[in-house]
Amino acid sequence: MGIGNTFQFYGVEWTKEKEKDGTREYLTWPDQSQETVVKYSENPLDSMKELYLFARSLMGFAIISVDLFMNSFEGQCREIVDSLRSTFDEVTILRIFGEDQRQDEIQYILDNMKHTNQLEYLEMNLRILEDCVEVAMKDIPYEIRHSIPTP
C-alpha cells in the first residue's frame, strides 16, 4: 500500500517473513522518490486492509492508482480485488506485475476493478503478455512493449 503525491511516495509492504520486518527500500528517479518499509504480519492482506481503512478515515483521500503484484497473492487475487472494489470508487491508473499468471485471474482483475470510463494508464508487466492479450485485452486498446523490470 502506498500514499504519496507526484514527487514523494511512501509505501508499506507486508510479509510473513519475520526477518524482513522493519527493512526499508529506497528508489529514486529524476522526478520522484519512493520509500517503502516492510512490516511483518501473520495475515498481510488483513493488515493492508486495516491500514488503508485507518488512513482513509484520517485523511479522507481517494485511491486513484492500484498496483497489483501478482506473484505475492498466492491465490488471493479475487479476495484482494473484491476488498479493493468495496473500499473505493474508481481508479484511473492500474498496473499489473507478475510472472506466469493465469488468464482467469487477469481477466477477473480487468472485469472487476472499477475504473473511470477513460482509464488513463494500464501497465501490464507479465512474463508472457502475449498469452493474456487475447482474453484480457479484447476490449481495451493496447500496445505491447519490451518488458520492464518489476519494481
Order of alpha helices (4+ residues) and beta strands (2+ residues): beta-beta-beta-beta-alpha-beta-alpha-beta-alpha-beta-alpha
